[in-house]
Amino acid sequence: MNFTFLYFKNYALLFDYDTHYRSCKTLTFITKTKIRRIDMNKKFWWLLVPSCLIIFTLIWQSFNKNSEKTLKIGILQFVEHEALDASRNGFIEGLKEQGFDGKIDYKNAQGDQANCTLIANQFVSEGVDLILTIATPAAQSVAAVTSEIPILATAITDFKETGLTQANLTGTSDLAPVAKQVGLIKQLKPKTRKIGILFSSNEANSKFQAEIAIKEAEKIGLTPQIFTFSQMTEIQQVVESMLGKVDAIYTPTDNMVASNMELISKTALQGNIPVICGEVNLISKGAAGTFGMDYYKLGKLTAKQAIEILEGKSKPENMPIQYLENVKFALNQEIIKKLNLKEMSP
């Protein structure tokens, strides 16, 4: 006499098979809560087929339930300020509009590189399906700890310049129209001769834009001078050192500048110096004007990339860096009047 045992995680079938008569004597159906034995000699054999159908239906339902996976996206943002917040909000809204119903885990590094590394390792250990990084330091931290999980980076000016070129990483660039921004200085203050270019020495993207700004300033007859800082505590002193030396200040897209634009513009205002900034959200913080990036739209563009990757339609290595086609012209009319600048229509 043989016994055949079939096990399916939460269900089991036990056959008592007589090898001499080549017949099944009993069929035992076992679940977590009950055991049901059927005597085949009592002509209950007709229960075999429906019983098996029920069993395999339950097994199939259990398999499908257990195999369903909730997608999870980790978001690492380097620091909080209007531009990066807008990018994150645009990304989340873009995901919702495209039907994403997974989990989103947002974490902010508060401008601390060590926090970036800690959060990056946490996302990797959790096995998230995709990581969105907002700003260069965040992207660099995640890229350093995983070459497997898809990484989308946004609010990055130049991916190549910052070493963000590995196969599992792509995203969207916030490269601003530097030539237009520098040219706006002459439009608002035609008598400008010297401009100060202010940025953080810790941000490679800022240095990249500053080099462009120098060339563009010289093209239109301006004399550029570089002013940098490495810590937030140095900003006011550096801006004060610019007073009397320059006619206007240009700031590229820079995280430390963005977080301290109110201080920069307030200090510059003491010397009747306008600040032309790198992005639109800083106009409300006291900058005079810009041709800037809409970071909310940039976030939405990044969300489209995320959906394509999560649905398996594309991979980061096959997805080129994307750019917004249009920029926004914005002016701070209050500052225009205070500094007696030339009025223009946005």
C-alpha positions in Angstrom: 0.0 0.0 0.0 1.4 3.5 -0.9 0.7 6.9 0.4 1.0 10.0 -1.7 1.3 13.4 0.0 0.7 16.6 -1.9 1.5 19.9 0.0 0.5 23.4 -1.2 1.6 25.8 1.6 -1.7 26.0 3.5 -3.4 22.9 2.0 -2.6 19.3 1.6 -3.9 16.1 0.0 -3.2 12.6 1.3 -4.0 9.6 -1.0 -4.2 6.0 0.4 -3.5 4.1 -2.7 -3.7 0.2 -2.9 -1.0 -1.0 -5.3 -2.4 -4.5 -5.5 -5.9 -3.5 -6.6 -4.6 -0.2 -8.2 -7.3 1.8 -6.5 -7.5 4.8 -4.2 -9.0 3.6 -0.9 -9.2 7.0 1.0 -8.7 10.7 0.2 -7.8 13.0 3.1 -8.1 16.8 2.7 -6.1 18.8 5.2 -6.3 22.5 5.9 -5.2 24.7 8.8 -8.5 24.2 10.6 -9.9 20.8 9.6 -9.2 17.3 8.3 -11.7 15.7 6.0 -11.3 12.0 5.1 -13.3 10.4 2.2 -13.8 6.6 2.0 -13.5 5.9 -1.7 -14.9 2.3 -1.2 -18.2 3.9 -0.2 -18.6 5.3 -3.6 -17.7 8.8 -2.6 -15.3 8.8 -5.5 -17.5 11.3 -7.3 -16.4 13.9 -4.7 -12.9 13.7 -5.9 -13.3 16.0 -8.9 -15.2 18.9 -7.2 -12.9 18.6 -4.1 -9.8 18.9 -6.3 -11.4 21.9 -8.0 -12.1 23.6 -4.7 -8.6 22.9 -3.4 -6.8 24.2 -6.5 -9.1 27.3 -6.6 -8.1 28.1 -3.0 -4.4 27.4 -3.8 -4.6 29.7 -6.9 -6.3 32.5 -4.9 -3.7 32.2 -2.2 -0.8 32.2 -4.7 -2.2 35.4 -6.4 -2.7 37.1 -3.1 0.8 36.3 -1.9 2.4 37.2 -5.2 0.9 40.7 -5.3 3.6 43.3 -4.5 3.0 46.8 -3.4 5.4 49.0 -5.3 7.5 51.4 -3.1 9.3 54.5 -4.1 11.8 56.2 -1.8 12.3 59.9 -2.2 15.5 61.5 -0.9 15.6 65.3 -0.9 18.8 67.0 0.1 17.3 70.1 1.7 14.0 71.9 2.0 13.4 75.1 -0.1 10.8 76.2 -2.5 12.3 74.8 -5.7 13.1 71.4 -4.4 9.8 71.1 -2.6 8.0 72.1 -5.8 9.9 69.4 -7.7 8.9 66.8 -5.1 5.2 67.9 -5.1 5.1 67.8 -8.9 6.6 64.3 -8.9 4.0 62.9 -6.4 1.1 64.6 -8.2 2.4 63.3 -11.5 2.4 59.7 -10.2 -1.2 60.1 -8.9 -2.4 61.4 -12.3 -0.9 58.3 -13.9 -2.6 55.9 -11.6 0.3 55.0 -9.2 -1.2 53.4 -6.1 2.0 52.2 -4.4 3.8 53.5 -1.3 6.0 56.7 -1.2 8.5 57.1 1.5 9.8 60.7 1.6 12.9 61.6 3.6 14.8 64.9 3.9 18.5 65.0 4.6 18.2 68.6 6.0 21.3 69.6 4.0 23.5 67.1 5.7 25.6 64.8 3.4 26.0 62.2 6.2 22.2 62.1 6.4 22.0 61.5 2.6 24.3 58.5 2.9 22.3 57.1 5.9 18.9 57.4 4.1 20.3 56.0 0.8 21.5 52.9 2.6 18.1 52.6 4.4 16.3 52.6 1.0 18.6 50.0 -0.4 18.3 47.7 2.6 14.5 48.0 2.4 14.6 47.0 -1.3 12.5 49.8 -2.7 11.5 49.6 -6.3 12.8 53.0 -7.3 14.6 55.9 -5.7 13.9 59.6 -6.6 16.8 61.9 -5.6 16.3 65.6 -5.5 19.5 67.7 -5.9 23.0 66.6 -6.7 24.3 65.6 -3.2 21.3 63.3 -2.8 21.8 61.7 -6.2 25.5 61.2 -5.5 24.8 59.5 -2.2 22.4 57.0 -3.6 24.5 56.3 -6.7 27.4 55.4 -4.4 25.5 52.6 -2.6 23.5 50.9 -5.4 24.0 49.9 -9.0 20.8 47.8 -9.1 17.8 49.8 -8.0 16.6 52.3 -10.6 17.5 55.9 -9.6 15.8 59.0 -10.9 17.6 62.3 -10.2 16.0 65.7 -10.6 17.1 69.3 -10.0 20.5 68.3 -11.4 22.1 70.9 -13.7 24.7 68.7 -15.4 24.8 64.9 -14.9 28.1 64.3 -16.6 29.9 67.1 -14.7 28.8 65.7 -11.4 29.7 62.1 -12.2 26.1 60.9 -12.4 26.5 58.6 -15.4 26.0 55.0 -14.2 23.6 52.7 -16.0 20.9 52.6 -13.3 20.5 56.4 -13.1 18.7 58.9 -15.3 16.4 61.9 -14.7 15.6 65.5 -15.5 17.9 68.5 -15.6 17.2 72.0 -14.3 19.8 73.6 -16.5 18.7 77.2 -16.6 19.0 79.6 -19.5 22.0 81.3 -18.1 22.5 83.6 -21.1 19.0 85.0 -20.7 19.4 85.5 -17.0 22.7 87.4 -17.3 21.2 89.4 -20.2 18.3 90.4 -17.9 20.7 92.3 -15.8 21.5 94.7 -18.6 17.8 95.0 -19.5 16.8 96.0 -15.9 19.9 98.1 -15.2 21.4 99.2 -18.5 24.3 101.1 -16.8 25.6 97.9 -15.1 29.3 97.3 -15.7 30.4 94.9 -12.9 28.5 91.9 -11.7 29.2 89.6 -8.8 28.5 85.9 -9.3 27.6 84.3 -6.0 27.4 80.6 -5.2 28.4 77.8 -2.9 31.8 76.4 -3.5 30.5 73.0 -2.3 28.1 72.6 -5.3 29.6 71.4 -8.6 26.4 72.4 -10.4 26.8 76.0 -9.3 30.4 76.1 -10.4 29.4 74.8 -13.8 26.7 77.5 -14.2 29.1 80.2 -12.9 31.6 79.3 -15.7 28.8 79.8 -18.3 27.7 83.0 -16.7 31.3 84.4 -16.9 31.4 83.8 -20.6 27.9 85.2 -21.2 28.7 88.3 -19.1 31.8 89.0 -21.1 29.9 88.7 -24.3 27.7 91.6 -23.4 30.4 93.8 -22.0 30.1 93.0 -18.3 33.0 92.4 -16.0 32.2 89.3 -13.8 33.7 88.6 -10.4 33.3 85.3 -8.5 32.2 85.3 -4.8 31.8 82.0 -3.0 31.0 80.7 0.4 31.2 77.2 1.9 29.0 77.5 4.9 25.7 79.3 5.5 27.3 81.4 8.3 29.6 83.0 5.7 26.8 84.2 3.4 26.1 87.6 4.9 29.7 88.5 5.3 30.4 87.6 1.6 27.4 89.6 0.3 28.4 92.6 2.5 31.9 92.4 0.9 30.2 92.8 -2.6 28.7 96.1 -1.7 30.4 98.9 -3.6 32.3 96.5 -5.8 29.5 95.3 -8.1 26.4 96.8 -9.8 24.4 93.6 -9.7 24.5 90.1 -8.3 23.8 86.9 -10.3 23.1 83.7 -8.4 22.8 80.4 -10.3 20.5 77.5 -9.1 22.2 76.7 -5.9 20.7 75.0 -2.8 22.4 77.1 -0.2 21.6 80.3 -2.1 18.0 79.2 -2.4 17.8 78.5 1.3 19.2 81.9 2.2 17.8 84.2 -0.6 15.9 86.4 1.9 19.2 87.2 3.7 21.1 87.7 0.4 18.5 90.0 -1.2 18.0 92.0 2.1 21.8 92.5 2.4 22.2 93.4 -1.3 19.3 95.9 -1.0 21.4 97.9 1.5 23.8 98.7 -1.4 21.0 99.2 -4.0 22.1 96.1 -5.7 19.6 93.9 -7.6 19.8 90.1 -7.4 19.1 88.1 -10.6 18.4 84.5 -9.5 18.4 81.1 -11.1 14.9 80.1 -10.5 11.3 81.5 -10.2 10.5 80.5 -6.6 13.1 82.9 -5.3 11.4 86.0 -6.7 9.1 86.0 -3.6 12.3 85.9 -1.4 13.5 89.3 -2.7 15.3 88.6 -6.0 14.6 91.1 -8.7 13.9 88.8 -11.7 14.8 85.7 -13.7 14.1 83.5 -16.6 13.6 80.4 -14.5 12.6 76.8 -14.4 9.2 75.6 -13.2 10.3 72.9 -10.8 6.8 71.6 -10.3 6.6 70.8 -14.0 10.1 69.3 -13.8 8.8 67.0 -11.1 5.9 65.9 -13.2 8.2 65.2 -16.1 10.3 63.0 -13.8 7.1 61.2 -12.7 6.5 60.1 -16.3 10.0 58.5 -16.4 9.2 56.7 -13.1 6.0 55.1 -14.4 7.8 53.9 -17.6 10.5 52.3 -15.5 8.0 50.7 -12.9 5.8 49.3 -15.7 8.8 47.8 -17.4 8.5 49.9 -20.5 12.0 51.3 -20.2 15.1 51.1 -18.2 17.3 54.0 -16.9 20.1 53.0 -19.2 17.8 53.4 -22.2 16.2 56.7 -21.0 18.0 60.0 -21.9 18.2 62.9 -19.5 15.2 65.1 -20.1 14.8 68.9 -20.1 11.8 71.3 -19.8 11.2 73.0 -23.1 9.9 76.3 -21.7 11.1 78.7 -19.0 9.2 81.3 -17.1 10.0 85.0 -17.0 9.3 86.5 -13.6 9.9 89.9 -12.0 9.6 91.3 -8.4 7.8 94.5 -9.1 8.3 95.7 -5.5 12.1 95.4 -5.9 12.0 97.0 -9.4 10.4 100.1 -7.9 12.7 100.3 -4.8 15.8 100.1 -6.9 14.4 102.3 -9.7 15.1 99.6 -12.3 13.7 99.7 -15.8 10.2 98.3 -15.8 9.4 95.4 -18.1 6.4 93.3 -18.7 6.7 89.6 -17.7 
